[in-house]
Amino acid sequence: MSNESKKTVVSYYGALTFGTEAMSERLPKEVFKALQETIKAGKKLPADIAGVVAHGMKEWAMEHGATHYTHWFQPMTGTTAEKHDAFLTTQMDGTVIERFSGEQLIQGEPDASSFPSGGMRSTFEARGYTAWDPSSPAFLMKGGKGMTLCIPTVFISYHGEALDEKTPLLRSMEAVSKAAIRLLDTIGITGVTKVNTYAGPEQEYFLIDKKFYTQRPDLVMTGRTLLGALPPKGQQLEDHYFGSIPDRVLEFMQEVEEELFLLGIPAKTRHNEVAPHQFEIAPIFEQAHIASDHNLLVMEVMRKVADKKGFSLLLFEKPFAGINGSGKHNNWSIGIDGGMNLLDPGDTPESNISFLVFLVAVLKGVLKRSAILRASVASIGNDHRLGANEAPPAVVTVFLGDLLERVLDAIESGKVDLKTEKQILDLGLSHLPVLNKDYTDRNRTSPFAFTGNKFEFRAVGSSQPISVPNTVLNTIMAEAVDDLNAEILAKIEGGMPKEEAILAAVREGITATKAVRYPGDNYSEDLQRAAAERGLPNMKNTPESVRAWTDKGTIAMFVKYGVLTAEEIDSRYNVRIERYVKGIDIEARTLLLMIKTMVIPDASEYQGDLASSFNNLVAAAESIGLSDAAFQSQAGLLKTLAEDLSKLIDLTAILEETIEEMEEQETELDKADFCAARLLPCMNAIREVADKIEVQVDRSRWQLPTYSEMLFEH
């Protein structure tokens, strides 16, 4: 345990971040003030102070042991990227100094040709730019024997197209802020200069022993197990959720938290999740772009610490078939900068106008744009979670809870006579305190649920950066807020008093959004029927979902709010299709490798053992007086294994043919559809037989670590 961890957290929190405290110590007062205005008000950083900021940042970093810096960005790969440069500079006389200029701070130039662009640029067009994002603090990342100064940036092409996931997020935050200010002004809340969106992603993950991970080609290559029979015990007893955390895992969590606190990341909660050896870490809310950066750092820190502790971190959404997968519940809210949360109902939500208008705006946005919201979380991993009694369902609905539903019903009917004061739970025991009762219960099956003063978008995948779903959320919210504002203004211009106009628009919005509000079990067949009756999109897989990026109305929305250009949208559509096809192709080829080099040899060898044993038994049968019935029983074991092995060999040949057929499809979208309709079912058929064989073969002859070992042996 390091010395820092023996101190209080606040004594070292943010020590590796060039935050407000470090800036105030290192920068002249006027430079510090200008930089703070840039961060808080979104003003451009004056060019003449960039050099001063860069020098102060370099001095701070070097005192902590940094020798290099990197522009840290989020390309469309689902991970982060970095290119390290030394502070070292050669002078005219051949001597060297350590220097970091304002130009180096503000702009970098990585080779953009090897990053996904979705067709926006040719491979030979290599130039790309990283541009410093002052609103996200620079930090020091430990690695090897030293530190590297990491400068959060956006990543754009030579012609200015966004090649990353952060640029659209920043644009969407600005769009929803402007729209919200307009609506607030209309309802009488004036003088607001900025509205923020906030996020708090709850990160779920699995830990398994590293020795098991390295022996599983499927985990190494794809992140999930392509084979594996379920153990006798999985999560049936529901004894893992919130259970006592094993010491070895707790030590991992404590070191992760220490590293995160040093980076100024507000990790708040840790606990066991539902599945065996599944866990969760959750932060305190932050502005959405900071939360996005920090969640990527959380995943990176967890990987490094897990490796050091002899674990392997599994972030894939469904690493174990038949066992609950992992999500990243994205808690989202919107509020006035430095002021009130616009989704806080207060003590009397039925009369809280600002809450009601923004609640209705959310409902309108989700109903109108549920297809692109679903597409924002579409991935290979999330496809494996659909229909598996875990978020996300393929249908996007909203859960508000009984009390808010009654509030909306009352407003719609015009009879707002219900009382919604804070409720309490009195347990009738003198030594226990009374408890405050929330307005709503929780619906863990809902992909988009109201949870007190925020919405929890539970459909986000565990391995997915939160920048894309939050970009979509912010943009559909900007559109919905503007639509509601226009409806109110139209009524006012038509002669209706302002208060009546606001209430009338809210009432109409409540009526119009009934289709998307669903209080029941989102995993049930009832939802499937309700979706069909209500006309809600029901997209079962990634190829179906990503088509939402080509919808003309969706494209127009992103373009209107300056979040994405038509070309940038098309690139993201192409990147998602391409990554899906490549991902399934890697899975299929890995499965072939495992079947041919591990499963078939293991099963064949054991089949030979059984046959030899049976033949020896036949030879000795007469001398030991063995009955015909005993022969039949033992022959049955051999017959079952032989038949299953033959079936597996036949299916393996079919899989090879199916992979070749996939490659012959004309377009990437055709390939994606083929993967979903033909290739994945073929892989599942092989898995079914292989898993059946696994429980027939002597464990000493089975090379692959089993589910029982990975989930219960540590």
LOTI-503347 format. One line per 8 residues: number of its first residue (from 0); their letters; for each residue x, y, z of C-alpha. Coordinates in steps of 0.1 Angstrom, whole numbers, plus 5000, padded with zeros to 4 digits. Each point is the difference from the previous one (the first is absolute). Last residue first. Example, Ala and Ser with C-alpha at 12.3 -4.5 7.8 and 13.67 -1.06 7.14 Angstrom:
1	SA	5137/4989/5071  4986/4966/5007 .
//
This chain:
713	HEFLMESY	4903/4820/4923  4978/4971/4990  4963/5007/4997  4994/5018/4967  5029/4989/4979  5002/4965/5014  4963/4992/4998  4998/5016/4965 .
705	TPLQWRSR	5027/4976/4988  5036/5006/4992  5007/4985/4965  5023/4971/4996  4975/4972/5007  5018/4966/5005  5004/5003/5038  4963/5010/5002 .
697	DVQVEIKD	4990/4966/4985  4977/5007/4971  4962/4997/5001  4992/5035/5015  5021/5017/4973  4982/4980/4972  4967/5018/5008  5018/5033/4999 .
689	AVERIANM	5014/4991/4966  4966/4991/4987  4983/5032/5010  5030/5021/4990  4999/4986/4965  4964/5010/4996  5007/5034/5015  5027/5006/4974 .
681	CPLLRAAC	4976/4991/4972  4974/5024/5015  5027/5027/5001  5009/4995/4963  4966/4999/4985  4976/5028/5009  5022/5023/5020  5031/4995/4979 .
673	FDAKDLET	4981/5001/4968  4984/5034/5010  5035/5013/5007  5014/4987/4967  4971/5016/4981  5008/5032/5018  5036/4997/4991  4990/4996/4963 .
665	EQEEMEEI	5001/4972/4975  5000/4968/5021  5029/4977/4990  5017/5003/5034  4969/4986/5017  5000/4970/4977  5036/4992/5010  4990/5002/5037 .
657	TEELIATL	4970/4978/4993  5022/4973/4983  5023/4999/5030  4970/4998/5024  4986/4971/4980  5032/4981/5003  4999/5006/5038  4964/4987/5000 .
649	DILKSLDE	5011/4967/4985  5028/4996/5026  4976/5009/5028  4975/4974/4988  5027/4973/4999  5011/5010/5036  4964/4998/5012  4995/4965/4984 .
641	ALTKLLGA	5033/4987/5015  4992/5014/5034  4965/4985/5001  5013/4966/4987  5028/4998/5026  4976/5006/5028  4974/4976/4986  5026/4973/4997 .
633	QSQFAADS	5004/5002/5038  4963/4996/5006  4996/4973/4974  5028/4979/5013  4986/5002/5035  4967/4987/4987  5017/4971/4982  5012/4988/5034 .
625	LGISEAAA	5037/4997/5011  5010/4965/5013  5036/5009/5009  5016/4975/4976  4974/5005/4973  5003/5038/4999  5038/5002/5000  5004/5005/4963 .
617	VLNNFSSA	4970/5023/4999  5013/5021/5029  5033/5004/4982  4981/5012/4969  4980/5024/5022  5031/5015/5015  5017/5004/4967  4968/5017/4986 .
609	LDGQYESA	4998/5023/5030  5036/5010/4997  4996/5006/4963  4970/5022/5006  5021/5019/5025  5026/5007/4973  4973/5010/4975  4983/5024/5025 .
601	DPIVMTKI	5033/5017/5008  5011/5002/4963  4965/5012/4989  4998/5027/5028  5035/5014/4998  5016/5006/4966  4970/4997/4977  4973/5013/5023 .
593	MLLLTRAE	5021/5028/5014  5012/5012/4966  4966/4999/4985  4986/5020/5030  5028/5026/4995  4990/5002/4963  4964/5006/5009  5008/5026/5026 .
585	IDIGKVYR	5023/5019/4978  4974/5001/4972  4974/5011/5025  5022/5030/5011  5010/5009/4964  4963/5001/4990  4990/5021/5030  5030/5023/4996 .
577	EIRVNYRS	4991/5006/4964  4963/5008/5007  5009/5024/5028  5027/5017/4980  4976/5004/4970  4973/5016/5022  5025/5023/5016  5013/5011/4967 .
569	DIEEATLV	4965/5007/4987  4994/5022/5031  5033/5019/4994  4991/5006/4963  4965/5013/5010  5016/5024/5024  4999/4992/5037  4991/5021/5031 .
561	GYKVFMAI	4992/5032/4982  4964/5001/5014  4984/4999/4965  5025/4974/4988  4992/4975/5028  4962/5005/4995  5002/4998/4962  5018/4967/5002 .
553	TGKDTWAR	4973/4986/5024  4973/5011/4977  5017/4985/4969  5005/4966/5017  5034/4986/4992  5013/4998/5036  4968/4980/5008  5015/4973/4978 .
545	VSEPTNKM	5023/4993/5030  4972/4981/5018  4992/4973/4974  5037/4991/4995  5005/5001/5038  4973/4976/5010  4963/4997/5010  4986/5034/4991 .
537	NPLGREAA	4966/5005/5014  4989/5036/4991  4968/5011/5018  4968/5000/4980  4977/4998/5031  4984/4967/4991  5033/4984/4990  5018/5013/5031 .
529	ARQLDESY	4971/4988/5022  5002/4965/4987  5037/4998/5006  4995/5016/5034  4975/4974/5009  5025/4973/4990  5019/5009/5030  5035/5014/5005 .
521	NDGPYRVA	4988/5036/5003  4980/4991/5031  4974/5027/5006  4998/5038/5003  5003/5009/4963  5000/5036/4988  5009/5002/4963  4964/4999/4987 .
513	KTATIGER	4987/5025/5026  5022/5027/4984  4973/5021/4982  4977/5003/5030  5027/5013/5022  5013/5023/4973  4965/5015/4996  4998/5006/5037 .
505	VAALIAEE	5034/5017/5001  4990/5022/4970  4968/5010/5018  5018/5006/5033  5025/5023/4983  4973/5018/4980  4979/5005/5031  5029/5016/5019 .
497	KPMGGEIK	5009/5022/4970  4964/5013/4994  4986/4987/4967  4998/5026/4972  5012/4980/4970  5035/5013/5005  4999/4984/5034  4989/4967/4985 .
489	ALIEANLD	5027/5001/4973  5026/5008/5027  4990/4969/5020  5002/4978/4969  5033/5015/4990  5014/4993/5034  4989/4964/4999  5017/4995/4966 .
481	DVAEAMIT	5031/5018/5012  5002/4977/5031  4994/4969/4978  5028/5010/4976  5025/5007/5027  4990/4968/5018  5005/4980/4969  5035/5015/4998 .
473	NLVTNPVS	5009/4995/5036  4989/4963/5000  5019/4993/4968  5032/5015/5012  4995/4983/5033  4996/4966/4982  5032/5007/4980  5022/5013/5027 .
465	IPQSSGVA	4993/4972/5025  5029/4979/4987  4988/4964/4996  5015/4970/5018  4971/4997/5025  4973/5006/4975  4975/5028/5004  4964/4988/5004 .
457	RFEFKNGT	4994/5012/5035  4994/5037/4991  4992/5011/5035  4981/5033/5000  5005/5025/5027  4985/5016/5031  4984/4970/5017  5007/4970/4978 .
449	FAFPSTRN	4982/5005/4967  5006/4969/4978  5012/4995/4965  5008/4964/4991  4974/4988/5025  5005/4965/5014  5014/5013/5034  4968/5018/5007 .
441	RDTYDKNL	5006/5020/5032  4973/5013/5023  4991/5037/4996  4995/5030/5022  5026/4989/5024  4992/4991/5036  5018/5018/5028  5007/4975/5028 .
433	VPLHSLGL	4989/5001/5036  5029/4991/5024  5004/4967/5017  5001/4995/5038  4963/5005/5005  4989/4975/4974  4968/5007/4982  5017/4999/4966 .
425	DLIQKETK	4988/5035/4991  5006/5006/4963  4997/5037/4990  4984/5019/4972  5011/5034/4987  4970/5020/4990  4982/4989/4969  4964/5009/5006 .
417	LDVKGSEI	4974/4995/4972  4976/5027/4989  5013/5007/4965  4968/4994/4981  5006/5013/4965  4999/4965/4985  5035/5002/4986  5013/5016/5031 .
409	ADLVRELL	4985/4971/5021  5014/4974/4977  5034/5016/5001  5000/5000/5038  4987/4965/5002  5028/4988/4977  5024/5019/5022  4987/4982/5030 .
401	DGLFVTVV	5000/4965/4985  5035/5000/4985  5014/5018/4970  5012/4972/4977  5009/5008/4964  5001/4976/4971  5027/4990/4974  4992/4966/4984 .
393	APPAENAG	5029/4976/4995  5002/4994/5037  5032/5011/5016  5002/4990/5027  4998/4965/5015  4976/4971/4997  5019/4986/4971  4979/5014/4972 .
385	LRHDNGIS	5028/5022/4988  5032/4995/5018  5019/4983/4972  4992/5030/4977  5016/5022/5026  5034/4984/4993  4998/5003/4963  4990/5036/5002 .
377	AVSARLIA	4970/5023/5000  5000/5026/5028  4995/5032/4978  4977/4980/4977  4974/4997/5027  5001/5038/5005  4999/5004/4962  4967/4979/4999 .
369	SRKLVGKL	4985/5017/5031  5001/5034/4983  4964/5012/5001  4991/4982/5032  5032/5007/5018  4999/5037/4991  4964/5004/5010  5005/4983/5033 .
361	VAVLFVLF	5031/5021/5007  4981/5032/4991  4972/4990/5023  5024/4997/5029  5016/5034/4990  4966/5017/5001  4989/4983/5032  5032/5008/5019 .
353	SINSEPTD	4999/5036/4991  4963/5002/5009  5003/4985/5035  4962/4999/5009  4994/4963/4996  5035/4992/5011  4993/5012/5036  5030/4992/5022 .
345	GPDLLNMG	5025/5007/4973  4998/4982/4967  5037/5003/4993  5005/4997/4962  5011/5036/4995  5027/4996/5026  5005/5034/5015  5030/5022/5000 .
337	GDIGISWN	5037/5003/4992  4993/4996/4963  4963/4994/4996  4992/4963/4999  4996/4969/4979  5001/4964/5010  5014/4966/4989  5008/4968/5018 .
329	NHKGSGNI	5017/4977/4975  4997/4964/5013  5031/4983/4985  4990/4965/4993  5014/4965/5008  4987/4966/4992  4979/4976/5021  5011/4964/4996 .
321	GAFPKEFL	4985/4977/4974  5029/5007/4976  5031/5014/5018  5018/5031/4987  4968/5019/4992  5006/5038/4999  5037/4997/4996  5018/5018/5028 .
313	LLSFGKKD	5020/4971/5013  5030/5009/5022  5026/4974/5004  5014/4994/5035  5035/4994/5013  5001/5031/5021  5022/5020/4976  4977/4991/4971 .
305	AVKRMVEM	4970/5011/5019  5017/5033/5009  5007/5007/4964  4966/4991/4986  4982/5018/5028  5020/5032/4993  4990/4998/4963  4963/4994/5007 .
297	VLLNHDSA	5000/5029/5025  5018/5022/4976  4974/4995/4973  4974/5008/5027  5018/5032/5009  5000/5013/4964  4963/4994/4997  4992/5014/5034 .
289	IHAQEFIP	5020/5032/4991  4980/5003/4968  4967/4994/5018  5005/5024/5029  5006/4980/5031  4978/4977/5022  5017/4980/5027  5015/4968/4988 .
281	AIEFQHPA	4990/4963/4999  5020/4968/5002  4984/4966/4994  5008/4964/5004  4996/4965/4984  5018/4971/5016  4968/4979/4999  4971/5019/4984 .
273	VENHRTKA	4978/5025/5017  5026/5028/5009  5023/5002/5029  5006/5036/5013  5018/5032/4996  4987/5036/5002  5015/5035/4999  5028/5004/4975 .
265	PIGLLFLE	5004/5037/4996  5028/5002/4974  5026/5026/5009  5029/4980/4986  5014/4992/5034  4966/4989/5010  4999/4976/4971  5033/4984/5010 .
257	EEVEQMFE	4989/4996/5036  4966/4986/4988  5018/4974/4978  5022/4990/5029  4970/4995/5023  4981/4981/4973  5029/4975/4995  5004/4995/5037 .
249	LVRDPISG	4962/4994/5003  5003/4974/4972  5027/4981/5020  4980/5004/5032  4968/4986/4985  4971/5026/5001  4972/4989/5023  4968/4998/4981 .
241	FYHDELQQ	4982/5029/4983  4988/4976/4972  5018/4967/5004  4973/4980/5017  4974/5001/4973  4996/4962/5005  4996/4994/4962  5031/5020/4992 .
233	GKPPLAGL	5021/4971/4985  5002/4967/5018  5001/4968/4981  5025/5016/4976  4989/5011/4965  5019/4984/4972  5025/5021/4981  5007/5011/4965 .
225	LTRGTMVL	5003/5034/4983  5011/5016/5032  5001/5038/4997  5026/5027/4995  5007/4991/4964  5036/4990/4995  5012/4994/5036  4967/4988/5013 .
217	DPRQTYFK	4996/4976/4970  5035/4988/5002  4994/4988/5037  5032/4989/5017  5012/5036/5006  4967/5008/5018  5002/4970/5023  5035/5010/5013 .
209	KDILFYEQ	4988/5036/5003  4975/4991/5027  4966/5014/4992  4985/5035/5006  4967/5010/4985  4988/5036/4994  4972/5025/5006  5006/5037/4998 .
201	EPGAYTNV	4973/5024/5013  5002/5030/4977  4992/5034/5017  4991/5026/4975  4992/5037/5000  4986/5024/4974  5007/5036/5006  4980/5032/4994 .
193	KTVGTIGI	5018/5033/4995  4992/5037/5001  4968/5001/5020  4987/5035/5003  4963/4991/4999  4978/4973/5015  4966/5012/4988  4986/4970/4981 .
185	TDLLRIAA	5013/5015/4966  5035/5008/5014  5003/4964/5012  4990/4987/4966  5027/5022/4983  5026/4990/5025  4992/4963/4995  5005/5003/4962 .
177	KSVAEMSR	5034/5017/5005  5012/4975/5025  4987/4971/4979  5021/5011/4971  5032/5007/5020  4998/4966/5016  4995/4985/4965  5031/5017/4986 .
169	LLPTKEDL	5021/4987/5029  4987/4965/4994  5006/5003/4962  5037/5009/5006  5004/4972/5026  4994/4970/4977  5028/5005/4976  5008/5006/4963 .
161	AEGHYSIF	4980/5032/5000  5003/5016/4965  5022/5031/4998  5015/4996/4965  5034/4987/5014  4980/4976/5022  4990/5006/5036  5009/4985/5034 .
153	VTPICLTM	4989/5017/5032  5024/5003/5029  5007/4990/5036  5037/5007/5009  5018/4971/5016  5033/5007/5017  5018/4966/5002  5015/4987/5033 .
145	GKGGKMLF	5028/4976/5008  5013/4965/5003  4976/4982/4977  4967/5019/5002  4984/5025/5022  4977/5025/4983  5003/5037/5008  4970/5022/4994 .
137	APSSPDWA	4987/5029/4979  4966/5013/5010  4970/4999/4976  4986/5035/4993  5033/5009/4983  4994/4976/4971  5033/5001/4980  4998/4994/4963 .
129	TYGRAEFT	5012/4968/4983  5005/5003/4963  5000/4975/4972  5021/4996/4969  5001/4966/4983  4980/5003/4968  5014/4968/4984  4972/4979/5015 .
121	SRMGGSPF	4974/5022/4984  4977/5021/5021  4964/5001/5012  4997/4962/4993  4991/4989/5035  5030/5019/5015  5015/4972/5021  5036/5008/5011 .
113	SSADPEGQ	5030/4989/4980  5001/5030/4977  4998/5026/5028  5038/5003/5006  5002/5022/5031  5003/5038/4998  4998/5019/5033  4985/5033/5009 .
105	ILQEGSFR	4995/5022/5031  5027/4987/5023  5027/4997/4973  4992/5035/4987  5002/5014/5036  5035/4985/5003  5014/4972/5020  5038/5000/5006 .
97	EIVTGDMQ	5026/4979/5016  5034/5011/4987  5026/4984/4978  5034/5012/4988  5009/4998/4963  5009/5037/4996  4967/5007/4982  4979/4985/5028 .
89	TTLFADHK	4986/4965/5002  4966/4995/5018  4991/4974/5026  4965/5001/5014  4996/4965/4986  4972/4991/4977  4975/4972/5007  4972/4992/4975 .
81	EATTGTMP	4966/4991/5016  4968/4983/4992  4968/4992/5019  4976/4971/4995  4967/4994/4981  5018/5002/4967  4984/5032/4988  5030/5020/5013 .
73	QFWHTYHT	4999/5013/5036  5030/5023/5008  5030/5004/5023  5026/5025/4986  5032/4987/5015  5028/5013/5022  5033/4985/5010  5026/5002/5028 .
65	AGHEMAWE	4976/5001/5029  5014/4995/5035  4976/5019/5022  5022/5031/4998  5000/4996/4962  4962/5002/4999  4998/5033/5020  5027/5015/4979 .
57	KMGHAVVG	4983/4989/4968  4966/5014/5011  5015/5033/5009  5019/5003/4967  4969/4990/4980  4978/5026/5019  5025/5028/4993  5003/4989/4963 .
49	AIDAPLKK	4962/5000/4996  4998/5036/5015  5005/5019/4967  4975/4978/4981  4970/5011/5021  4980/4969/5010  4966/5001/4983  4971/5005/5023 .
41	GAKITEQL	4980/4970/5012  4988/5017/5032  5015/4978/5026  5031/4986/4983  5010/5031/4980  4991/5023/5029  5022/4978/5022  5029/5004/4975 .
33	AKFVEKPL	4997/5038/5000  5000/5001/5038  5031/4977/5002  5018/5022/4975  4991/5032/5019  5011/4984/5033  5033/4986/4987  5000/4962/4996 .
25	RESMAETG	5015/4973/5021  4982/5001/5034  4966/5010/4985  5003/4973/4974  5009/4973/5025  4970/5009/5021  4976/5003/4970  5010/4967/4985 .
17	FTLAGYYS	5032/4986/4984  4991/4966/5012  5024/4975/5017  4992/5014/5035  4963/4999/4993  4991/4986/5035  5032/4998/5021  4989/5016/5033 .
9	VVTKKSEN	4963/4995/4992  5005/4962/5001  5013/5001/5036  5035/4988/5004  5011/4964/5001  4992/4997/4962  5026/5026/4992  5028/4981/5018 .
1	SM	4995/4971/4976  4986/4966/5010 .
//
